[in-house]
């Protein structure tokens, strides 16, 4: 769940969602294929990261952080370097 903070208007704290995403993305390890891991990541973990985002007042920097979360999980599955 995304938390709200008040600093000169309405803003959003996405850290909780990012932590939950990383926890779920890291838990789908095992001896399954890369494609299966990617399918699980897209089917379950991505939902945690993007839940209700369309209704939140996110800044570009926050969107960048969410994108970085996704990219990091993708890189981990396919063993890619940054």
CNS distance restraints for C-alpha pairs under 8 A (distance, minus, plus):
assign (resid   1 and name CA) (resid  16 and name CA) 6.68 0.50 0.50
assign (resid   1 and name CA) (resid  17 and name CA) 5.94 0.50 0.50
assign (resid   1 and name CA) (resid  51 and name CA) 7.86 0.50 0.50
assign (resid   2 and name CA) (resid  12 and name CA) 6.84 0.50 0.50
assign (resid   2 and name CA) (resid  13 and name CA) 6.00 0.50 0.50
assign (resid   2 and name CA) (resid  14 and name CA) 5.48 0.50 0.50
assign (resid   2 and name CA) (resid  15 and name CA) 7.74 0.50 0.50
assign (resid   2 and name CA) (resid  16 and name CA) 6.40 0.50 0.50
assign (resid   2 and name CA) (resid  17 and name CA) 6.07 0.50 0.50
assign (resid   3 and name CA) (resid  12 and name CA) 5.87 0.50 0.50
assign (resid   3 and name CA) (resid  13 and name CA) 4.98 0.50 0.50
assign (resid   3 and name CA) (resid  14 and name CA) 6.80 0.50 0.50
assign (resid   3 and name CA) (resid  16 and name CA) 7.53 0.50 0.50
assign (resid   4 and name CA) (resid  10 and name CA) 7.19 0.50 0.50
assign (resid   4 and name CA) (resid  11 and name CA) 5.95 0.50 0.50
assign (resid   4 and name CA) (resid  12 and name CA) 4.54 0.50 0.50
assign (resid   4 and name CA) (resid  13 and name CA) 5.72 0.50 0.50
assign (resid   5 and name CA) (resid  10 and name CA) 6.64 0.50 0.50
assign (resid   5 and name CA) (resid  11 and name CA) 5.48 0.50 0.50
assign (resid   5 and name CA) (resid  12 and name CA) 5.81 0.50 0.50
assign (resid   5 and name CA) (resid  13 and name CA) 6.62 0.50 0.50
assign (resid   6 and name CA) (resid  10 and name CA) 5.46 0.50 0.50
assign (resid   6 and name CA) (resid  11 and name CA) 6.10 0.50 0.50
assign (resid   7 and name CA) (resid  11 and name CA) 6.84 0.50 0.50
assign (resid  10 and name CA) (resid  57 and name CA) 7.44 0.50 0.50
assign (resid  11 and name CA) (resid  57 and name CA) 6.33 0.50 0.50
assign (resid  11 and name CA) (resid  58 and name CA) 7.19 0.50 0.50
assign (resid  12 and name CA) (resid  56 and name CA) 7.08 0.50 0.50
assign (resid  12 and name CA) (resid  57 and name CA) 6.76 0.50 0.50
assign (resid  12 and name CA) (resid  58 and name CA) 6.61 0.50 0.50
assign (resid  14 and name CA) (resid  18 and name CA) 6.30 0.50 0.50
assign (resid  14 and name CA) (resid  62 and name CA) 7.34 0.50 0.50
assign (resid  15 and name CA) (resid  19 and name CA) 6.17 0.50 0.50
assign (resid  16 and name CA) (resid  20 and name CA) 6.23 0.50 0.50
assign (resid  17 and name CA) (resid  21 and name CA) 6.07 0.50 0.50
assign (resid  17 and name CA) (resid  48 and name CA) 6.64 0.50 0.50
assign (resid  17 and name CA) (resid  49 and name CA) 5.67 0.50 0.50
assign (resid  18 and name CA) (resid  22 and name CA) 6.20 0.50 0.50
assign (resid  18 and name CA) (resid  49 and name CA) 6.33 0.50 0.50
assign (resid  18 and name CA) (resid  66 and name CA) 7.06 0.50 0.50
assign (resid  18 and name CA) (resid  69 and name CA) 6.93 0.50 0.50
assign (resid  19 and name CA) (resid  23 and name CA) 6.14 0.50 0.50
assign (resid  20 and name CA) (resid  24 and name CA) 6.17 0.50 0.50
assign (resid  20 and name CA) (resid  48 and name CA) 6.97 0.50 0.50
assign (resid  20 and name CA) (resid  49 and name CA) 7.72 0.50 0.50
assign (resid  21 and name CA) (resid  25 and name CA) 5.93 0.50 0.50
assign (resid  21 and name CA) (resid  45 and name CA) 5.79 0.50 0.50
assign (resid  21 and name CA) (resid  46 and name CA) 7.23 0.50 0.50
assign (resid  21 and name CA) (resid  48 and name CA) 5.79 0.50 0.50
assign (resid  21 and name CA) (resid  49 and name CA) 5.62 0.50 0.50
assign (resid  21 and name CA) (resid  69 and name CA) 7.82 0.50 0.50
assign (resid  22 and name CA) (resid  26 and name CA) 5.91 0.50 0.50
assign (resid  22 and name CA) (resid  69 and name CA) 7.40 0.50 0.50
assign (resid  22 and name CA) (resid  73 and name CA) 7.64 0.50 0.50
assign (resid  23 and name CA) (resid  27 and name CA) 6.25 0.50 0.50
assign (resid  24 and name CA) (resid  28 and name CA) 6.88 0.50 0.50
assign (resid  24 and name CA) (resid  45 and name CA) 5.87 0.50 0.50
assign (resid  25 and name CA) (resid  41 and name CA) 6.24 0.50 0.50
assign (resid  25 and name CA) (resid  45 and name CA) 5.90 0.50 0.50
assign (resid  25 and name CA) (resid  73 and name CA) 6.55 0.50 0.50
assign (resid  28 and name CA) (resid  37 and name CA) 6.65 0.50 0.50
assign (resid  28 and name CA) (resid  40 and name CA) 7.35 0.50 0.50
assign (resid  28 and name CA) (resid  41 and name CA) 7.78 0.50 0.50
assign (resid  29 and name CA) (resid  37 and name CA) 7.40 0.50 0.50
assign (resid  32 and name CA) (resid  36 and name CA) 6.28 0.50 0.50
assign (resid  32 and name CA) (resid  37 and name CA) 6.74 0.50 0.50
assign (resid  33 and name CA) (resid  37 and name CA) 6.35 0.50 0.50
assign (resid  34 and name CA) (resid  38 and name CA) 6.12 0.50 0.50
assign (resid  34 and name CA) (resid  77 and name CA) 6.09 0.50 0.50
assign (resid  34 and name CA) (resid  78 and name CA) 6.50 0.50 0.50
assign (resid  35 and name CA) (resid  39 and name CA) 6.10 0.50 0.50
assign (resid  36 and name CA) (resid  40 and name CA) 6.22 0.50 0.50
assign (resid  37 and name CA) (resid  41 and name CA) 6.09 0.50 0.50
assign (resid  37 and name CA) (resid  77 and name CA) 6.83 0.50 0.50
assign (resid  38 and name CA) (resid  42 and name CA) 6.14 0.50 0.50
assign (resid  38 and name CA) (resid  74 and name CA) 7.36 0.50 0.50
assign (resid  38 and name CA) (resid  77 and name CA) 6.96 0.50 0.50
assign (resid  39 and name CA) (resid  43 and name CA) 5.91 0.50 0.50
assign (resid  40 and name CA) (resid  44 and name CA) 5.79 0.50 0.50
assign (resid  40 and name CA) (resid  45 and name CA) 7.13 0.50 0.50
assign (resid  41 and name CA) (resid  45 and name CA) 4.88 0.50 0.50
assign (resid  41 and name CA) (resid  46 and name CA) 6.19 0.50 0.50
assign (resid  42 and name CA) (resid  46 and name CA) 5.23 0.50 0.50
assign (resid  42 and name CA) (resid  47 and name CA) 7.62 0.50 0.50
assign (resid  43 and name CA) (resid  47 and name CA) 7.09 0.50 0.50
assign (resid  44 and name CA) (resid  48 and name CA) 7.05 0.50 0.50
assign (resid  45 and name CA) (resid  49 and name CA) 6.74 0.50 0.50
assign (resid  46 and name CA) (resid  50 and name CA) 6.18 0.50 0.50
assign (resid  46 and name CA) (resid  70 and name CA) 7.63 0.50 0.50
assign (resid  47 and name CA) (resid  51 and name CA) 5.59 0.50 0.50
assign (resid  49 and name CA) (resid  66 and name CA) 7.21 0.50 0.50
assign (resid  52 and name CA) (resid  56 and name CA) 7.06 0.50 0.50
assign (resid  53 and name CA) (resid  58 and name CA) 7.98 0.50 0.50
assign (resid  58 and name CA) (resid  62 and name CA) 6.07 0.50 0.50
assign (resid  58 and name CA) (resid  63 and name CA) 6.65 0.50 0.50
assign (resid  59 and name CA) (resid  63 and name CA) 6.43 0.50 0.50
assign (resid  60 and name CA) (resid  64 and name CA) 6.15 0.50 0.50
assign (resid  61 and name CA) (resid  65 and name CA) 6.33 0.50 0.50
assign (resid  62 and name CA) (resid  66 and name CA) 6.36 0.50 0.50
assign (resid  63 and name CA) (resid  67 and name CA) 6.19 0.50 0.50
assign (resid  64 and name CA) (resid  68 and name CA) 6.13 0.50 0.50
assign (resid  65 and name CA) (resid  69 and name CA) 6.35 0.50 0.50
assign (resid  66 and name CA) (resid  70 and name CA) 6.53 0.50 0.50
assign (resid  67 and name CA) (resid  71 and name CA) 6.18 0.50 0.50
assign (resid  68 and name CA) (resid  72 and name CA) 5.98 0.50 0.50
assign (resid  69 and name CA) (resid  73 and name CA) 6.37 0.50 0.50
assign (resid  70 and name CA) (resid  74 and name CA) 6.21 0.50 0.50
assign (resid  71 and name CA) (resid  75 and name CA) 6.03 0.50 0.50
assign (resid  72 and name CA) (resid  76 and name CA) 6.15 0.50 0.50
assign (resid  73 and name CA) (resid  77 and name CA) 6.37 0.50 0.50
assign (resid  74 and name CA) (resid  78 and name CA) 6.42 0.50 0.50
assign (resid  75 and name CA) (resid  79 and name CA) 5.52 0.50 0.50
assign (resid  75 and name CA) (resid  80 and name CA) 4.66 0.50 0.50
assign (resid  75 and name CA) (resid  81 and name CA) 6.71 0.50 0.50
assign (resid  75 and name CA) (resid  82 and name CA) 7.54 0.50 0.50
assign (resid  76 and name CA) (resid  80 and name CA) 6.47 0.50 0.50
